[in-house]
């Protein structure tokens, strides 16, 4: 019972915030929205309900979502315990039973790892095998190892399906008088990384 509750809470909370960030970046970057919509038309077609099995055919959409996890991670920090062993990382000695605060937000904007880290560039993932499932420590929005977020499988599937459905079934417009460059991307730090101001967009049937 408690595991199911953890899965539901973790999966849905991260999903809603991540989808809002993805749509924000797509509306800020119309050329990226255009590429993602064209990929959906070409690989899934019109009039067909998008299914989880379709996601593997959508590398550009996957890249958009990975780039969002890098630039706007669901949770800015991870808290971990070192356990009963003393650790040595580089030149640092970490006592046993220490609490470590891992800054995921800073890792995602580290210029020694990511070229042009302040630019939203899904293309950086197109020829890369980096995923967001804890296998690559430069991209760990859900953590890694035994303590990885239990909601990851649910959130991962929901984000891809929701975003694919939103951009395939609707054209999106900003509020009148607002240009892509004016879209606010300031965030509000907390247990999860939310937009400081909610995204306001208008869905239009194509």
Residue, then its C-alpha position, 0 to 999 in steps of 0.5 A: x500500500x505505501x509503495x503504491x502511494x509513493x509511486x503515485x505521489x512521486x510520479x504525478x508530482x514530478x510529471x505535472x511540473x515537468x510537463x509545464x516546463x516542457x511546454x514553456x520551452x517549446x513555446x519559447x522556442x517555436x523551431x523546436x516545437x515545429x520539429x517535434x510536431x513534424x516528427x510526430x506526424x511522420x512517425x505516428x501519423x494523423x488520427x491515431x492515438x499515441x501509445x507508449x510503444x510509439x515513444x521509441x520512434x520519437x528520438x527528437x521528442x525524447x531529446x526535448x524531454x531529456x533536455x528539460x530534465x537537464x535544464x529544469x530538473x524535477x527536484x533541484x537536490x538529492x539528499x543521501x547518507x554515506x552509510x557505515x563507511x568513510x568515503x574518499x572522493x577526489x581530495x575529499x574525505x567524507x566521514x561515515x554516516x554523513x548526509x550529502x546534498x547533491x546539487x542536481x540543478x548545478x550539475x545540469x548547468x555545469x559548462x565542463x559537462x554541457x556546452x552552452x548550458x544556459x541554452x535549451x538545445x535538445x540536439x545535444x542528446x540526438x547522438x548521445x546514449x545518455x538517459x535520465x534513468x540513473x545510468x549517467x551521473x551527469x543527468x540524474x533528475x530522479x537519482x540513481x542506484x537503490x535510492x532512485x525515485x520510485x516514481x521514475x517509470x510512471x513519470x517517464x511514461x506519463x511525461x512522454x505520452x502527455x507531451x506527445x498528445x498535447x503537441x500532436x492534437x493542438x497548436x499552441x499560442x501564447x497570450x496576445x501581446x506576449x512574444x516567445x522571448x518574453x516567456x518567463x522561465x524563473x523558477x521557485x525552489x523547493x522540494x520540487x522545481x516549479x515555475x515561479x509564474x504559471x505558464x499561460x497558453x492557448x490550445x487551438x485545434x489545427 
